[in-house]
Amino acid sequence: MENLLLMMAPLFSSKLLIVLLFGTLFGLILGVLPGLGPTTGGALILPFTMTLDPLSAIVLLTSIYCAGTYGGAITAVLINTPGTPAAAATCLDGYPLAQKGEAGRALGMATVSSTVGGIFSVIVLVFFAPVLAKLAYEFGQPEYFALAIFGLTMLASIGEGSPIKNLIAGAFGILISTIGKDFMTSIDRFTYGINELSVGIGFIPVVVGLFAISEMLTQSTLLDQVFKRVALKAVKLPSLDDYKKTWKTIFRSSGIGSFIGVLPAEGGTVASLIGYSEAKRFSKEPEEFGKGSIEGIAGAEAANNAATGGAMVPTLALGIPGSATTAVILTGLIIHGVRPGPDLFREQPDFLYGIFGAMLIANVLFFIFGFFGAKLFARITLVPNKILWPMIFAVSVCGTYSLSQSIIDVWIMLFFGVLGFFMRRFGFSVVPVIIGLILGELVEGTLRQSLVIFDGNWLMFLTRPIALTFFILSLIALAFPLLRTKKQKN
Amino acid sequence: MNNVQNKKRANKSLPFFFKDEFKVFFVIIFFSTILLISTFTFDKVPPILNRGIQPATFPKGLLVLIMFLTTIIYYLSFKNPWKKEKKLPKPFFLTILSFILFVIISKTLDFFLAISVLSIFVSYNWGEKRVFYLILVGIIFPLVVFIFFEMILGLRFPPGIITNLYYY
């Protein structure tokens, strides 16, 4: 009861409500614009959060996360271009249904299933995160090391694209985290006499570069692309028949999305694809999928929004990000002096339940905004790239400069922008780089401290049951793509 | 599907050093080797103070892992060649050029001027020829962002020929 009251706290604070409203609206706009999304948006807004108190800052970031994930569905349905990667599966049936003159029905179903998926996942978060946090009390340095390795291997195996390329990208992210003074001995590594590098490479220049600037370069190669827009009169609530047809799919996908979200991976994107394929597998009309199936929209949208709450579970309970956007949220927590983990649950329950409550309210808010404002948000896509991207560049540059007031950070951002473009061009996902960068210090720190505990004996890792379990799970995670490929060949 | 197969076939017919697989393999191995060599120049902790591993050991391990995995993807690409990517269009190279201009101008003249020049340059080369919109993206919007960061976040931008007019 006390926790429920704490969850409702944002409703009674005018400041938090304004932050929530702004975050939801901003998240929707980011979600609607192809190429942007909650990760880039979160990274761009991170410097602005420095003017806010920690709770307001994280509420802002989480509301952007929830609304941005849903916003991608609007463009997926109306212009057959997912606003976010997580909405890719929504295009498969959303656009064909819109072409049949039922854009309002398609968006209505996307809105309802996203809201249900989002709320379902917040409930999972409220009950599951404290349990995981309690388990984490049993963790020592070797267990955290094994957990971080498990996180990275999961990311490689169930993320998008080639698992080996994902592993390379993850290792590269960890390598970036080693630049600067070694935190145990203060010895310079990869600094080459440049003073600015001795404090290491900041998270924001890398994220903004890999997401915003590399996307700007990608857009420069797509200038001749023409979108076929479908007209939208108004968003319609699904009919009783639609609900009868889809309620099982919505709840199944909500469960799938929450589970996938908990695993450290590219949360929403993978969740929506699995949610969609499971909806097809259980459907009585699988032949309708790809031609405008309402179940297809429900399956994909419930799953991708359910992944938002799921991805917050390891982020808050263990300090291991469940997705790229939660990596940004984790950075927000750290720069505001909040250390995620079991102690957070014991010492600051009001802060945590405030976040849970804010996520719940954000899901309701994007339902209202989405329902009444989808037509307006869809018009944002009319802003031409030749105007939009130079503006995003100006915000990216100033935002990146603002954190350390260092021009070197801006150049690092540009470098990672170009690098990110070529990585994506050759099939390397940039998300593992971000997660690797975030987890780098944890991986190296816990490894080195474990070796101190074990007196340099690596085999001692195998004597710790929890660590051993994570290592076995990591091996399974690495073997999984090989088995999947073999099965597909057979 | 046929397109992908055709692209794959087209990629197969190129000499190996022109193929994307080799270029990516070469670039990663080349830079990893340079970085690996530089790890041997890191200072070492004296044995009496050393607990666990040396500061260079962890990056060395990562670089060896990256090189090993890169070799695997290159080997696998013999069986499954990557699809050939389309040639990059002119606006891409102009955008890269604008980044270089940005770095030069922000270093030598002015940070704000660099943002304006890049915005106008990119917008124009991406097809925007209307003067009002070029002024909007190149002057009005950067000015709004500048004032917002300066006044709300209390940020002080680096000195330069235009920024100095504002500060002094």
Interface residues (C-beta under 8 A of the other chain):
Chain A: P47 F48 M50 T51 S162 I164 K165 L167 I168 A171 F172 I174 L175 T178 D182 M184 T185 I187 D188 R189 F190 Y192 M216 L217 S220 T221 L223 P384 N385 K386 I387 W389 P390 M391 F393 A394 V395 V397 C398 Y401 S402 Q405 I407 V410 W411 L414 G417 V418 R425 F426 G427 E444 L447 R448 Q449 L451 V452 G456
Chain B: D20 V24 I28 L35 S38 T39 F42 D43 V45 L49 R51 G52 I53 P55 A56 F58 P59 L62 L63 L65 I66 L69 T70 I72 I73 L76 W82 E85 K86 L88 P89 P91 F92 L94 T95 I96 F99 F102 V103 S106 K107 F111 I115 L118 S119 I120 V122 S123 W126 G127 E128 Y133 L136 V137 G138 F141 P142 V145 F146 F149 I152 L153 L155 R156 F157 P158
